[in-house]
């Protein structure tokens, strides 16, 4: 069993991300993000094995210390090349977001984390579509590059889930 620690939004402002999920869904065979049944989020760390549940909870608690709800501004849609191509919303840099990421890795050795989520490699992102079909690539890239207004989302919780079942293990509301 693996664990993921994420900053998530249960706030009404997350509706903008959910709308982008709907807009990006036609580029996929099945809508990857809505299908998860999990709120809009920014994953801070993923551990496939070698980390115990109590360690993950400790890291979550450490990251929550002095962390308020974060109001993040998103001003671009970007891509990870894959394959498959992934569409994601890019938040503007925020020191508290980076502090939460660092706090987790101060408790759990980053060597046990998936490489793309380790300090120095992590790119904060809110996924919109993770399985863009090859034949939709050009349309998805046009969608990503289309001008759009910046928007804000309030991320009001940190959680730890077990996967692949996405079973919640711990949830901490942020003030």
C-alpha positions in Angstrom: 0.0 0.0 0.0 1.2 3.5 -0.9 0.5 6.8 0.7 0.0 10.3 -0.7 -0.1 13.6 1.2 -2.0 16.4 -0.5 -3.2 19.9 0.0 -6.8 19.8 -1.0 -9.7 22.2 -1.5 -13.1 21.4 -0.1 -13.9 25.1 -0.4 -16.5 26.4 -2.9 -13.7 28.2 -4.8 -12.6 24.8 -6.1 -15.5 24.9 -8.5 -13.2 26.7 -11.0 -11.0 23.6 -11.0 -13.9 21.3 -11.3 -15.1 23.3 -14.3 -11.6 22.9 -15.9 -11.9 19.1 -15.3 -15.1 19.1 -17.3 -13.5 21.2 -20.0 -10.5 18.9 -20.3 -12.5 15.6 -20.0 -13.2 15.4 -23.8 -9.5 14.9 -24.4 -9.5 11.7 -22.4 -11.2 8.3 -22.9 -12.8 8.7 -19.4 -12.5 11.9 -17.2 -9.5 11.0 -15.0 -10.0 13.6 -12.3 -13.7 13.5 -11.8 -13.5 9.7 -11.8 -11.3 9.8 -8.7 -14.1 11.1 -6.5 -11.4 13.2 -4.7 -11.4 17.0 -4.5 -9.1 19.3 -6.4 -5.7 19.0 -4.8 -1.9 19.6 -5.0 0.0 16.5 -4.1 3.0 17.2 -1.9 4.4 13.6 -1.6 3.8 10.1 -2.9 5.3 7.0 -1.3 4.8 3.7 -3.0 6.3 1.6 -0.2 8.7 1.6 2.7 6.7 4.2 4.7 4.5 3.2 7.5 1.1 4.8 8.1 2.2 6.3 11.4 5.2 8.0 9.6 2.8 9.5 7.0 0.5 10.8 9.8 3.5 12.3 11.6 4.5 14.1 8.4 1.0 15.3 7.9 0.8 16.7 11.4 4.2 18.3 11.1 3.2 20.0 7.8 0.0 21.3 9.4 1.8 23.1 12.2 1.3 26.8 11.7 -0.1 26.3 8.2 -3.2 28.4 7.4 -5.6 27.7 4.6 -3.8 28.8 1.4 -5.3 31.1 -1.2 -3.5 30.2 -4.3 -3.7 32.0 -7.6 -3.5 30.0 -10.8 -2.7 31.8 -14.0 -1.7 29.2 -16.5 -2.5 25.7 -17.8 0.6 23.7 -18.5 1.5 20.2 -19.6 3.7 17.3 -18.6 4.7 15.6 -21.8 4.1 12.0 -20.7 3.1 9.9 -22.5 0.3 10.3 -21.9 0.1 14.1 -22.0 -1.1 15.6 -18.7 -2.9 19.0 -18.3 -2.5 20.9 -15.1 -3.2 24.3 -13.6 -0.1 26.1 -12.4 -0.2 28.0 -9.1 1.8 31.1 -8.6 4.8 30.6 -6.2 3.7 30.7 -2.6 6.2 30.4 0.3 3.7 28.6 2.5 3.1 25.9 -0.1 6.8 25.3 -0.4 7.0 25.3 3.4 4.4 22.6 3.7 6.2 20.5 1.1 9.5 20.9 3.0 7.9 20.0 6.3 6.8 16.6 5.0 10.2 15.8 3.7 11.8 16.9 7.0 9.9 14.0 8.6 10.1 11.3 6.0 13.4 10.7 4.0 12.8 12.1 0.5 14.6 9.1 -0.9 11.4 7.1 -0.3 9.3 9.5 -2.2 8.5 9.3 -5.9 11.3 11.2 -7.7 9.0 13.9 -9.2 7.7 14.8 -5.7 11.1 15.1 -4.0 12.7 18.5 -3.0 14.4 20.1 -5.9 12.3 18.2 -8.5 8.7 18.9 -7.3 6.6 21.1 -9.5 3.4 22.3 -7.7 0.4 21.5 -9.9 -3.3 20.8 -9.8 -4.0 18.1 -12.3 -6.9 18.6 -14.8 -6.5 15.6 -17.1 -4.0 12.9 -16.6 -4.8 10.6 -19.6 -5.0 12.8 -22.7 -5.5 10.6 -25.8 -2.8 10.9 -28.4 -5.3 11.9 -31.1 -6.5 14.8 -28.9 -3.0 16.1 -28.3 -3.2 19.2 -30.5 -6.6 20.2 -29.2 -5.4 19.7 -25.6 -2.3 21.9 -26.3 -4.6 24.6 -27.8 -6.7 24.4 -24.7 -3.6 24.8 -22.5 -2.4 27.8 -24.4 -5.7 29.6 -24.7 -5.8 32.9 -22.9 -7.8 32.7 -19.6 -8.2 34.9 -16.5 -6.3 34.0 -13.4 -8.4 32.5 -10.6 -8.0 31.8 -6.9 -8.7 28.6 -5.0 -8.6 28.3 -1.2 -6.9 25.0 -0.1 -8.4 24.4 3.3 -7.2 20.9 4.3 -4.2 18.6 4.2 -4.8 14.9 4.0 -3.1 11.5 3.8 -4.6 8.8 1.6 -3.7 5.2 1.0 -3.8 4.0 -2.6 -4.6 2.5 -5.0 -8.0 2.6 -3.3 -7.8 6.3 -2.3 -8.8 5.4 1.3 -8.6 8.4 3.6 -6.3 7.9 6.5 -6.1 11.4 8.1 -7.6 14.8 7.3 -6.5 18.1 8.9 -8.6 21.2 8.3 -6.5 24.4 8.0 -7.6 27.5 9.8 
